[in-house]
């Protein structure tokens, strides 16, 4: 039976795959079979098997039909510029009235066919026609999605009103920067964590905001708290909302929540502790890697001192009458007392905390903290500058304050123990310089 051309090409496609990789003897036998099946001449069959390349048939495509030409594009760009470059949906909605108004005032000249096309154009087509004009105007492209946007959908939001009847073991954490007003990298951070129910607060110094450093600090916090951590609430920073921290919470069975963006009141408990625990003890200066060991020693004493001996008050209600606000607080209790009075903490943990409390001396802890703070002050003390020549001396910079000095210096609301110690240290240093100058003059 004689094969048609289509069948021959099918046989050629099937034989050529094996013919090219076969040995010389095998090629001879395959060629005999191919000649017998197709009826080709032997030389033509060998040449066809060697040089055959399957060619996919190219479908014939007709040119796209252009519905909206340059006349429509130019008229649409003129109307778009008149309407202050609005989006396609707003442009199409305003197009009928604006087009009639422009024609009536001789601001635009269009044919009847162009007018018909402008009135039937869709919003998507208008955006597609104006794409090049937008690019020429330097219009910004839409921002890309955040790389961790899929995590924002998986981490629920917890607002300030959902913390009223919270149980122990649910923490709020935040990072406190020690940059001294200089945002250049290289400074230390403090990872501050507080338990909302018991006000138990722990701080850990962090070198960088990398995933490794954050996981290391979170592991220290989880082990440092006397009770198991069951909840973690953070802000929306990338140091917290990332795959590593999310996996850490899932691995340890921790409920991971976050506050609303730009709503500090959702994290009001940790924001208050950032000042009461961190800023009141280390100030607002810049600390770098050299001061990390000092901060570690200070925070270890501060954890015992604040959680075992310093009472805290929790806000119960707040009412406003006219311009005055009335707040009601509960009776002051130390975080230890709140832990011991809680019914959700096991008795074994409470027994261990009572035993540890018996060996603590608040006066000794306070003296150790004062000594470490003096070391911190010495570490951040700037080196004396080289004395400039008289002609190069500069005037001291004048600092203007909104409040008078008497009110600024004697206002108790601005009291900061660490800053007072620093001022006292500078005062004694100035006194030593004055006495040294007097002794030189007397000699």
KAKAZI-V975914 format. One record per residue. RES is the residue in one letter. BURIAL is I if it has 24 or more other ideal C-beta (glycine too) atoms within 12 Angstrom, else O. D_FIRST is the distance of its C-alpha to the first C-alpha in Angstrom with 2 decimals. Layout:
RES | BURIAL | D_FIRST
RES | BURIAL | D_FIRST
This chain:
X | O | 0.00
X | O | 3.79
X | O | 6.46
X | O | 9.65
X | O | 12.98
X | O | 14.28
X | O | 11.69
X | O | 12.23
X | O | 15.92
X | O | 15.80
X | I | 14.41
X | I | 17.00
X | O | 19.69
X | O | 19.08
X | I | 19.15
X | I | 22.07
X | O | 24.48
X | O | 24.55
X | I | 24.04
X | O | 27.34
X | O | 29.47
X | O | 28.06
X | O | 29.99
X | O | 29.29
X | O | 27.89
X | O | 25.74
X | O | 24.41
X | O | 23.36
X | O | 21.36
X | I | 19.73
X | I | 18.90
X | O | 17.21
X | O | 14.97
X | I | 14.28
X | I | 13.50
X | O | 11.08
X | O | 9.18
X | I | 9.62
X | O | 9.98
X | I | 13.54
X | O | 16.62
X | O | 18.65
X | O | 21.67
X | O | 19.98
X | I | 18.21
X | I | 21.66
X | O | 23.42
X | I | 21.15
X | I | 21.69
X | O | 25.40
X | O | 26.10
X | I | 23.92
X | O | 26.16
X | O | 24.96
X | O | 26.76
X | O | 27.76
X | O | 27.56
X | O | 31.13
X | O | 32.10
X | O | 34.05
X | O | 37.64
X | O | 40.16
X | O | 43.74
X | O | 46.17
X | O | 48.44
X | O | 52.06
X | O | 54.40
X | I | 57.60
X | O | 58.34
X | O | 61.14
X | I | 63.71
X | I | 63.19
X | I | 63.24
X | O | 66.49
X | I | 68.20
X | I | 67.12
X | I | 68.45
X | I | 71.75
X | I | 72.19
X | I | 71.16
X | O | 73.86
X | O | 76.40
X | I | 75.77
X | O | 76.30
X | O | 72.66
X | O | 72.06
X | O | 68.78
X | I | 66.04
X | O | 67.05
X | O | 70.67
X | I | 69.73
X | I | 67.59
X | O | 70.32
X | I | 72.98
X | I | 70.87
X | O | 71.79
X | O | 75.56
X | I | 75.67
X | I | 73.51
X | O | 75.80
X | O | 78.86
X | I | 77.64
X | O | 76.77
X | O | 80.19
X | O | 81.98
X | O | 79.88
X | O | 78.53
X | I | 74.90
X | O | 73.22
X | I | 69.82
X | O | 67.99
X | O | 67.32
X | O | 63.60
X | I | 64.42
X | I | 66.92
X | O | 64.38
X | I | 61.91
X | I | 64.71
X | I | 65.71
X | O | 62.21
X | I | 61.36
X | O | 60.87
X | O | 62.57
X | O | 59.42
X | O | 58.50
X | I | 62.09
X | I | 62.01
X | O | 58.73
X | I | 60.19
X | I | 63.42
X | O | 61.79
X | O | 62.28
X | I | 65.85
X | I | 66.63
X | O | 65.31
X | O | 67.44
X | O | 70.50
X | O | 70.03
X | O | 69.50
X | O | 69.08
X | O | 65.83
X | O | 66.14
X | O | 67.23
X | O | 64.80
X | O | 65.24
X | O | 67.49
X | O | 65.57
X | O | 67.20
X | O | 66.69
X | O | 64.67
X | I | 67.76
X | I | 70.06
X | O | 68.08
X | O | 68.45
X | I | 72.17
X | O | 74.40
X | I | 77.41
X | I | 80.91
X | O | 83.73
X | I | 87.47
X | O | 88.06
X | O | 85.92
X | I | 88.26
X | O | 91.20
X | O | 90.76
X | I | 88.69
X | O | 89.15
X | I | 89.78
X | I | 86.93
X | I | 85.43
X | I | 85.93
X | I | 85.89
X | I | 85.21
X | I | 85.54
X | I | 85.79
X | I | 89.06
X | I | 88.90
X | I | 91.65
X | O | 91.16
X | O | 94.68
X | O | 93.40
X | O | 91.20
X | O | 87.54
X | O | 86.44
X | O | 84.39
X | O | 85.91
X | I | 88.29
X | I | 88.40
X | I | 87.53
X | I | 88.97
X | I | 86.70
X | I | 89.06
X | I | 88.34
X | I | 90.52
X | I | 90.27
X | I | 90.92
X | I | 92.69
X | I | 95.00
X | I | 95.19
X | I | 94.48
X | I | 93.50
X | I | 92.05
X | I | 91.23
X | I | 89.06
X | I | 88.90
X | I | 85.44
X | I | 84.69
X | O | 81.57
X | I | 79.43
X | O | 76.32
X | O | 74.33
X | O | 75.60
X | I | 79.25
X | I | 78.95
X | I | 77.36
X | O | 80.08
X | I | 82.81
X | I | 81.32
X | O | 81.23
X | I | 84.91
X | I | 85.80
X | I | 84.05
X | O | 86.02
X | I | 89.30
X | I | 89.66
X | I | 91.63
X | I | 89.28
X | I | 85.46
X | I | 83.80
X | I | 81.70
X | I | 81.29
X | I | 80.95
X | I | 81.46
X | I | 80.93
X | I | 80.63
X | I | 77.37
X | I | 77.58
X | I | 74.57
X | I | 76.66
X | I | 76.54
X | I | 73.42
X | I | 70.72
X | O | 68.17
X | I | 70.46
X | I | 73.44
X | I | 71.23
X | O | 69.70
X | I | 73.23
X | I | 74.48
X | O | 71.54
X | O | 71.97
X | O | 75.68
X | O | 75.51
X | I | 77.35
X | O | 77.03
X | I | 76.24
X | I | 77.52
X | I | 78.40
X | I | 80.84
X | O | 80.07
X | O | 79.62
X | O | 82.94
X | O | 84.89
X | O | 87.40
X | O | 89.13
X | I | 86.21
X | I | 87.19
X | I | 90.93
X | I | 91.87
X | I | 90.40
X | I | 91.55
X | I | 95.11
X | I | 94.77
X | I | 93.48
X | I | 96.95
X | I | 99.09
X | I | 97.51
X | I | 95.99
X | I | 97.80
X | I | 101.26
X | I | 100.91
X | I | 99.01
X | I | 99.58
X | I | 97.37
X | I | 97.33
X | I | 94.45
X | I | 93.60
X | I | 91.19
X | O | 89.91
X | O | 93.38
X | I | 94.84
X | I | 92.10
X | O | 94.07
X | I | 97.17
X | I | 95.26
X | I | 93.85
X | O | 97.39
X | I | 98.73
X | I | 96.04
X | I | 96.56
X | I | 100.26
X | I | 99.56
X | I | 97.24
X | I | 100.05
X | I | 102.77
X | I | 101.12
X | I | 99.41
X | I | 102.36
X | I | 105.40
X | I | 104.67
X | O | 104.73
X | I | 102.29
X | O | 102.47
X | I | 99.59
X | O | 99.63
X | O | 99.99
X | O | 100.33
X | O | 100.90
X | O | 102.56
X | O | 103.52
X | O | 106.60
X | O | 106.91
X | O | 106.56
X | O | 107.33
X | O | 104.93
X | O | 106.10
X | O | 104.22
X | O | 104.78
X | O | 103.93
X | O | 104.04
X | O | 106.60
X | O | 106.00
X | I | 104.27
X | I | 102.82
X | I | 99.10
X | I | 100.16
X | I | 102.15
X | I | 99.22
X | I | 96.97
X | I | 99.57
X | O | 100.08
X | I | 96.36
X | O | 95.11
X | O | 91.48
X | I | 92.24
X | O | 92.55
X | O | 96.00
X | O | 94.91
X | I | 94.29
X | I | 97.62
X | O | 99.48
X | O | 98.02
X | I | 99.02
X | O | 102.57
X | O | 102.98
X | O | 101.74
X | O | 104.12
X | O | 107.14
X | O | 106.60
X | I | 106.21
X | O | 109.09
X | O | 108.65
X | O | 111.41
X | O | 109.84
X | I | 106.41
X | O | 108.01
X | O | 109.75
X | O | 106.54
X | I | 104.72
X | I | 107.55
X | O | 107.33
X | I | 103.55
X | I | 103.91
X | O | 106.49
X | O | 103.98
X | I | 101.42
X | I | 103.96
X | O | 104.75
X | I | 101.04
X | I | 100.42
X | O | 103.71
X | O | 102.85
X | O | 104.08
X | O | 107.13
X | O | 106.23
X | O | 107.71
X | O | 110.75
X | O | 110.10
X | O | 112.55
X | O | 115.01
X | O | 113.56
X | O | 110.10
X | O | 111.19
X | O | 109.44
X | O | 110.88
X | O | 109.87
X | O | 107.28
X | O | 108.88
X | O | 107.28
X | O | 107.97
X | O | 107.95
X | O | 107.88
X | O | 110.41
X | O | 113.93
X | O | 114.59
X | O | 117.01
X | O | 114.44
X | O | 111.54
X | O | 113.38
X | O | 114.97
X | O | 112.14
X | O | 111.22
X | O | 107.77
X | O | 106.70
X | O | 108.09
X | O | 105.83
X | O | 107.19
X | I | 105.07
X | O | 106.09
X | O | 109.72
X | I | 109.53
X | I | 108.00
X | O | 110.79
X | O | 113.39
X | I | 111.89
X | O | 112.02
X | O | 115.59
X | O | 116.79
X | O | 115.07
X | O | 116.90
X | O | 120.20
X | O | 119.74
X | O | 119.22
X | O | 122.41
X | O | 124.51
X | O | 123.19
X | O | 124.24
X | O | 127.69
X | O | 128.22
X | O | 127.32
X | O | 129.82
X | O | 132.56
X | O | 132.21
